[in-house]
Amino acid sequence: MEGTGFIHKNSLSLPEAADTMKNIIIIGMPGAGKSTLGVILAKTLGWKFSDTDLVLQERTGRLLQEVIDTDGTDAFKKIEEQIVLSLHCDNTVIATGGSVVFSERAMEHLKSEGIVLYLRISCDEMIRRLGNITTRGIVLPDGESLPEMYNERIPLYERYADITIDCSSDPFEKVISRVLDKLPKISK
């Protein structure tokens, strides 16, 4: 399967997931395309779309970067966890913030709500896509570099993923096609 860009792993096998799949939860590095792919996937499936970063901004009345700059990264992660724990959706594609994997409680909640799809990109691709990180709302503690952040998060994304798709170089339509091929059949 390596040549296809797909990797399957973790405790929930896809046939089992078909019975419990109420949502598709997208995780991955900042710049991986979680929100963009999520919107396209939701349209393709005829499902709703939710972006936890946008929910956080709506509930706090502040931009992500403002929350990080004012309250700090630890407080941001606590707010993010509360937002995720409050989500109860059906037939929804949920794009998460890249730092959600730091909360075991949040990730266990998300896994109980559906299938977790990890969009994997290389560190170089992440850096290329991000551009100006000072306004993106990225949880990056003082003194930590983007490669250090990348290396810290990779094992967490891999731990929680039910499906992993490499999307470093493919257009979104091709990635969507791959996702649809790997998802359990969705009963309408």
DOSENU-382991 format. One record per residue (C-alpha): x, y, z negated. Coordinates in steps of 0.2 Angstrom, whole numbers, plus 5000, padded with zeros to 4 digits. Each point is the difference from the previous one (the first is absolute). Example, Ala and Ser with C-alpha at 12.3 -4.5 7.8 and 13.67 -1.06 7.14 Angstrom:
REM DOSENU-382991
506249784961;500650175003;
***
This chain:
REM DOSENU-382991
500050005000;501550114998;500050065018;498150064999;500350134986;498949914988;500449924983;498849914989;500349974982;499350024982;498749924990;498550035010;500049895016;499050085015;498649875000;499750034982;500150195003;498649985013;498849964987;500550154989;500550135012;499050154997;501350135004;501750025009;501250094989;501550075009;501750024991;501750065006;501350135000;499750185003;499950035018;499549825004;498450065008;498849934986;498750145003;500150015019;499949815002;498649994986;498950125010;500249915016;499749834991;498550064992;499350065016;500449845008;499149904987;498650124998;500550024981;500250154989;501750084997;500750074984;501750074997;500550004981;501250155003;498550105006;498949944986;501450064988;500150175008;498150024999;499949954982;501450104994;499650155011;501950015004;501249945014;501049844996;501650105000;499250134988;499649864988;501749925001;500950174998;498950064985;499649844991;501549895005;500149835008;499549904985;498450104998;499749995019;500149814999;498849994985;498750115010;500349895015;499749844989;498450084993;499350045018;500449825006;499249924985;498450105003;499849945018;498649875003;499749985018;499349885013;500549995018;501350144998;501750025007;501050084986;501650095003;501050024984;501450124995;501749925002;500350004981;498549904995;501049854999;500950064984;498349974991;499749814997;498350044994;499550105016;500749865011;499149864991;498450105002;500350035018;500449825003;498449954991;499150115012;500749935017;501549965011;501650104998;500850045016;501850064999;500650115014;501949985001;501250125008;501950014999;500850134989;500750095015;498250015008;499350064983;501350144999;499750055019;498150014997;500050104984;500850165006;499850124985;499749904985;499950154988;498150035005;499449825003;499649954982;501349864999;500449934983;501850025000;500850034983;501450134999;501649945007;499349855009;500449995018;498749935013;501149845003;500049974981;498150035000;499849885014;501049864992;499150024984;498349985008;500349865012;499949864987;498450074994;499150015017;500649835004;499349944983;498350065002;499749975019;498949875007;500550055018;501550095005;500250085017;501550085007;499550165008;501750105002;499950015019;498349955007;498550125004;498550004988;498949915013;501249855001;500250004981;498150004998;499949855012;501249904989;499150044984;498449945008;500849845005;500649974983;498450054990;498849874995;498550005011;498850134993;498249954999;498950155005;
***
